[in-house]
Amino acid sequence: MGDNHETKLLDGKAMALQIKDEIANEVRAMTSAGRRAPHLAAVIVGEDGASMTYVASKEKSSHEVGFTSSVYRMSEQTTERQLLETIDFLNNDPDIDGFIVQLPLPKHIDEQKVINAIAPDKDVDGFTPVNVGRMVLGEECFVPATPMGICTLLKRYGIETAGKHCVVLGRSNIVGTPVANLLSRKGFDCTVTMCHSRTQNLKELCLQADILVVAIGKPEFVTADMVKPGAVVVDVGIHRVPDATKKTGYRIIGDVKHDEVDQKCSWVTPVPGGVGPLTIVSLLQNTLAAYHRHTGR
């Protein structure tokens, strides 16, 4: 690469602030006209550290944009039946526009059964079979937050996607599968290849990618020799690794080895500060959409 190469950042943090401002302005206009604020609720079972952090940041973001926020904290010993009763209550509470059940759940609770119990019109995480089905059919639905955040980043930064080859690493229901679906649809029009742990010739496929979305869950898995010069790289990974030089004792890294890859690509999401901030913003956008549907305004 020559010295004139400049990689541009897909700055999720800055974009999240901008979208939060837009939402806050809309909520202010609604409440000053005498309407209630949108209401987002979260259910958390047990004391998983990462889950507690996520729920706290969702609560904080809700307040920042003027939403009403409720958190239902349930103990690790909560039975599946008790959790399903709480979901039933939230499904039927007209004041709650959308809610999420923070995953993972304790082992004795059937995760899919719980997701299936959420009313699709309040499923702002976009995980119920109804919303997933609507997404696959290209109908109006709640899109899962992380894939929605990735699409928002590409769209708002004006990244050219039509006819481009997009390679998605990872096939999870939360990121890989939905983002592959969304980017292949009208509006993005990518040609999509989805790779996973059984994919052969993974490196060759990655080297063909104009847009590489990495959600494989392995720290610094993608190295420079896997990236085509000038590609757009979206790193969805987030891992804590011990680092004695940091006050916290750790640093955050992604699924991409950034010190190598950033020299080669045209655009890249930093970790942290890339996809993460937009995940929570997507949840707020979904809640606002649910509010408009519920209130009919």
C-alpha positions as CSV (number, residue, x, y, z in Angstrom):
1,M,0.0,0.0,0.0
2,G,1.2,3.5,-0.7
3,D,1.5,6.2,2.0
4,N,-1.6,8.0,0.6
5,H,-3.9,5.2,1.8
6,E,-6.5,6.5,4.2
7,T,-8.9,4.2,5.9
8,K,-12.1,5.9,6.9
9,L,-14.0,5.0,10.1
10,L,-17.7,3.9,10.1
11,D,-18.1,5.8,13.4
12,G,-21.0,4.1,15.1
13,K,-20.6,6.2,18.2
14,A,-21.0,9.6,16.4
15,M,-23.9,8.2,14.3
16,A,-25.7,6.8,17.4
17,L,-25.5,10.3,19.0
18,Q,-27.0,11.8,15.9
19,I,-29.9,9.3,15.7
20,K,-30.5,9.7,19.4
21,D,-30.9,13.5,18.9
22,E,-33.4,12.9,16.1
23,I,-35.4,10.5,18.3
24,A,-35.3,12.9,21.3
25,N,-36.6,15.8,19.2
26,E,-39.5,13.6,18.0
27,V,-40.3,12.5,21.5
28,R,-40.2,16.1,22.8
29,A,-42.6,17.2,20.1
30,M,-45.0,14.3,21.1
31,T,-44.9,15.0,24.8
32,S,-45.3,18.7,24.4
33,A,-48.4,18.0,22.4
34,G,-49.7,16.1,25.4
35,R,-49.0,12.6,24.3
36,R,-47.3,10.0,26.4
37,A,-43.7,9.0,25.8
38,P,-42.8,5.7,24.2
39,H,-42.2,2.9,26.8
40,L,-39.5,0.3,26.5
41,A,-39.3,-2.5,29.1
42,A,-36.5,-5.1,29.7
43,V,-36.7,-8.4,31.6
44,I,-33.5,-9.8,33.1
45,V,-33.2,-13.1,34.8
46,G,-30.2,-13.7,37.0
47,E,-27.0,-11.7,37.5
48,D,-25.0,-12.3,34.4
49,G,-22.4,-9.4,34.3
50,A,-22.6,-8.7,30.6
51,S,-26.4,-8.8,30.6
52,M,-26.6,-6.4,33.5
53,T,-24.3,-4.0,31.7
54,Y,-26.4,-4.2,28.5
55,V,-29.6,-3.6,30.3
56,A,-28.2,-0.7,32.2
57,S,-27.0,1.0,29.0
58,K,-30.4,0.3,27.4
59,E,-32.1,2.0,30.3
60,K,-29.7,5.0,30.2
61,S,-30.2,5.4,26.4
62,S,-34.0,5.2,26.9
63,H,-33.9,8.1,29.4
64,E,-31.5,10.1,27.1
65,V,-34.2,10.2,24.4
66,G,-37.1,10.8,26.7
67,F,-38.6,7.3,26.7
68,T,-40.2,5.7,29.8
69,S,-38.1,2.7,30.8
70,S,-38.9,-0.2,33.1
71,V,-36.7,-3.1,34.1
72,Y,-38.1,-6.3,35.5
73,R,-35.3,-8.0,37.5
74,M,-35.9,-11.6,38.3
75,S,-33.7,-14.0,40.3
76,E,-31.7,-16.9,38.9
77,Q,-34.2,-19.3,40.5
78,T,-37.2,-17.9,38.6
79,T,-39.1,-20.7,37.0
80,E,-40.0,-20.8,33.3
81,R,-43.6,-20.5,34.3
82,Q,-43.0,-17.3,36.3
83,L,-41.1,-15.8,33.4
84,L,-43.9,-16.7,30.9
85,E,-46.4,-15.1,33.3
86,T,-44.3,-11.8,33.3
87,I,-44.2,-11.9,29.5
88,D,-48.0,-12.4,29.4
89,F,-48.4,-9.4,31.6
90,L,-46.1,-7.2,29.4
91,N,-47.9,-8.4,26.2
92,N,-51.2,-7.2,27.6
93,D,-50.0,-3.9,29.3
94,P,-51.3,-1.2,26.9
95,D,-48.7,1.3,28.3
96,I,-45.7,-0.8,27.2
97,D,-44.8,-0.4,23.5
98,G,-42.0,-2.9,23.3
99,F,-39.9,-5.1,25.6
100,I,-36.9,-7.3,25.4
101,V,-36.0,-10.4,27.4
102,Q,-32.2,-10.2,27.9
103,L,-30.4,-13.4,26.7
104,P,-28.8,-15.7,27.7
105,L,-31.4,-17.2,30.2
106,P,-30.5,-19.6,33.0
107,K,-30.1,-23.2,31.8
108,H,-33.4,-24.5,33.2
109,I,-35.5,-22.1,31.0
110,D,-36.2,-22.9,27.4
111,E,-35.0,-19.8,25.5
112,Q,-37.0,-20.5,22.3
113,K,-40.2,-21.1,24.3
114,V,-39.7,-17.7,26.0
115,I,-39.1,-15.9,22.7
116,N,-42.1,-17.5,21.1
117,A,-44.3,-16.2,23.9
118,I,-43.5,-12.5,23.1
119,A,-46.2,-10.7,21.2
120,P,-44.7,-10.0,17.7
121,D,-46.0,-6.3,17.8
122,K,-43.9,-5.7,21.0
123,D,-40.9,-7.8,20.0
124,V,-38.5,-4.9,19.5
125,D,-35.5,-7.3,19.5
126,G,-37.0,-8.9,16.3
127,F,-36.4,-12.4,17.6
128,T,-39.9,-14.0,17.3
129,P,-40.6,-16.4,14.5
130,V,-43.3,-14.0,13.2
131,N,-40.8,-11.1,12.8
132,V,-38.1,-13.3,11.4
133,G,-40.6,-14.7,8.9
134,R,-41.7,-11.2,7.9
135,M,-38.1,-10.1,7.5
136,V,-37.3,-13.1,5.2
137,L,-40.4,-12.2,3.1
138,G,-39.4,-8.5,3.0
139,E,-42.5,-7.4,4.9
140,E,-42.7,-4.7,7.5
141,C,-41.3,-6.1,10.7
142,F,-39.0,-5.4,13.7
143,V,-35.4,-6.2,12.5
144,P,-32.9,-7.6,15.1
145,A,-30.9,-4.7,16.5
146,T,-27.4,-5.6,15.5
147,P,-28.2,-6.3,11.8
148,M,-30.3,-3.2,11.7
149,G,-27.4,-1.2,13.1
150,I,-25.0,-2.6,10.4
151,C,-27.5,-1.6,7.7
152,T,-28.0,1.9,9.2
153,L,-24.2,2.4,9.2
154,L,-23.8,1.4,5.6
155,K,-26.7,3.4,4.4
156,R,-26.0,6.6,6.3
157,Y,-22.3,6.6,5.3
158,G,-23.4,6.2,1.7
159,I,-21.5,2.9,1.2
160,E,-22.2,1.6,-2.3
161,T,-23.8,-1.8,-1.9
162,A,-25.7,-2.6,-5.2
163,G,-24.1,-5.5,-7.0
164,K,-21.3,-5.7,-4.5
165,H,-20.1,-9.0,-3.2
166,C,-20.8,-9.2,0.6
167,V,-19.3,-12.0,2.6
168,V,-20.8,-12.6,6.0
169,L,-18.7,-14.6,8.5
170,G,-21.1,-16.3,11.0
171,R,-24.6,-17.7,10.7
172,S,-26.1,-16.9,14.1
173,N,-29.8,-16.1,14.3
174,I,-28.9,-12.8,16.0
175,V,-26.4,-11.4,13.5
176,G,-25.1,-13.5,10.6
177,T,-28.3,-15.0,9.2
178,P,-30.5,-11.8,9.4
179,V,-27.8,-9.5,8.0
180,A,-27.1,-11.8,5.1
181,N,-30.8,-11.7,4.3
182,L,-31.2,-7.9,4.7
183,L,-28.2,-7.1,2.5
184,S,-29.4,-9.3,-0.3
185,R,-32.8,-7.5,-0.5
186,K,-33.9,-4.6,-2.6
187,G,-32.4,-1.4,-1.3
188,F,-29.0,-3.0,-0.6
189,D,-28.9,-5.4,-3.5
190,C,-25.7,-7.2,-2.5
191,T,-24.7,-10.6,-3.7
192,V,-24.2,-12.4,-0.4
193,T,-22.0,-15.4,0.6
194,M,-22.5,-16.7,4.1
195,C,-19.6,-18.5,5.7
196,H,-19.3,-20.5,8.9
197,S,-17.2,-23.0,10.8
198,R,-17.6,-25.7,8.1
199,T,-16.9,-23.4,5.2
200,Q,-13.9,-24.7,3.0
201,N,-11.7,-22.1,1.3
202,L,-12.7,-19.4,3.8
203,K,-9.7,-17.2,3.0
204,E,-10.4,-17.3,-0.7
205,L,-14.0,-16.3,-0.2
206,C,-13.1,-13.4,2.2
207,L,-10.6,-12.1,-0.4
208,Q,-13.5,-11.8,-2.9
209,A,-15.5,-9.6,-0.5
210,D,-16.2,-5.9,-1.4
211,I,-18.0,-5.8,2.0
212,L,-16.9,-8.2,4.8
213,V,-19.2,-8.5,7.8
214,V,-17.4,-10.4,10.6
215,A,-19.6,-12.0,13.3
216,I,-17.7,-15.2,14.0
217,G,-17.1,-14.7,17.7
218,K,-13.4,-15.4,17.6
219,P,-10.9,-12.7,18.7
220,E,-8.9,-11.2,15.9
221,F,-9.8,-14.0,13.5
222,V,-9.6,-12.0,10.3
223,T,-6.1,-11.0,9.4
224,A,-4.8,-8.8,6.6
225,D,-4.1,-11.7,4.2
226,M,-7.9,-12.4,4.2
227,V,-9.0,-8.9,3.1
228,K,-9.1,-7.5,-0.4
229,P,-7.5,-4.0,-0.7
230,G,-10.2,-1.4,-0.5
231,A,-12.8,-3.6,1.1
232,V,-15.4,-2.3,3.6
233,V,-14.9,-4.2,6.9
234,V,-17.7,-4.4,9.5
235,D,-16.4,-6.0,12.8
236,V,-19.3,-7.2,15.0
237,G,-17.1,-9.0,17.5
238,I,-16.5,-7.8,21.0
239,H,-14.1,-9.6,23.4
240,R,-12.4,-8.6,26.7
241,V,-8.7,-9.5,26.8
242,P,-6.5,-8.9,29.9
243,D,-4.3,-5.8,29.6
244,A,-2.2,-4.7,32.6
245,T,-1.6,-1.3,31.0
246,K,-5.3,-0.4,31.2
247,K,-7.0,1.0,34.3
248,T,-9.8,-1.6,33.9
249,G,-7.3,-4.5,33.6
250,Y,-8.6,-5.4,30.1
251,R,-9.1,-4.0,26.6
252,I,-11.8,-4.6,24.1
253,I,-11.0,-6.2,20.8
254,G,-13.1,-7.5,17.9
255,D,-13.1,-10.4,15.5
256,V,-10.7,-8.5,13.2
257,K,-7.0,-7.9,13.7
258,H,-7.3,-4.1,13.3
259,D,-3.6,-3.2,13.4
260,E,-3.1,-5.2,10.2
261,V,-6.5,-5.0,8.5
262,D,-7.1,-1.2,8.9
263,Q,-4.2,-0.6,6.6
264,K,-5.9,-2.4,3.7
265,C,-9.5,-1.5,3.8
266,S,-11.4,1.6,2.6
267,W,-13.8,1.8,5.5
268,V,-13.8,0.0,8.8
269,T,-15.9,-0.1,12.0
270,P,-13.7,0.5,15.1
271,V,-14.1,-1.8,18.2
272,P,-15.3,-0.5,20.5
273,G,-17.4,2.4,19.0
274,G,-18.5,0.8,15.8
275,V,-21.5,-1.5,15.6
276,G,-22.2,-1.6,19.4
277,P,-23.6,1.8,19.9
278,L,-26.0,1.4,16.9
279,T,-27.4,-1.9,18.4
280,I,-29.0,0.0,21.3
281,V,-30.1,2.8,19.0
282,S,-31.8,0.3,16.7
283,L,-33.8,-0.9,19.8
284,L,-34.9,2.7,20.4
285,Q,-35.9,3.0,16.7
286,N,-37.9,-0.2,16.9
287,T,-39.6,1.0,20.1
288,L,-40.6,4.3,18.5
289,A,-42.0,2.4,15.5
290,A,-44.0,0.1,17.9
291,Y,-45.3,3.2,19.7
292,H,-46.6,4.7,16.4
293,R,-48.3,1.4,15.6
294,H,-49.9,1.1,19.0
295,T,-51.1,4.7,19.2
296,G,-52.0,4.9,15.5
297,R,-50.2,8.3,15.2
